[in-house]
Amino acid sequence: MTYNTTQTIGELAKQSLISQAKVKYQDGAIGFTDPGYWIELTRIPNRAALIRWVLQLLTKNWITKEMLEQFISAVCYYKRWNLYD
């Protein structure tokens, strides 16, 4: 990653986070590009459903703690849920 001297710290942090993202939002779904596992946001109507999806993801042998953290954060962001309520 190359850095431009006119970039702010916030822009650098955002670039770094985007380049490290394991979770993506695409066409109304949140998922993992590798291994290609997508969940439509309409299938997560409330926080209880989010917990059920996290439990489902925990059964996958490819899931990591970082991926789960990014998944939860992304769902809360796109659903406009306060993660810390």
Secondary structure, DSSP 8 states (H G I E B T S, - for coil): ----TT--HHHHHHHHHHHH--EEEETTEEEETTTTEEEEGGG--SHHHHHHHHHHHTT-TT--HHHHHHHHHHHHHHHT--TT-
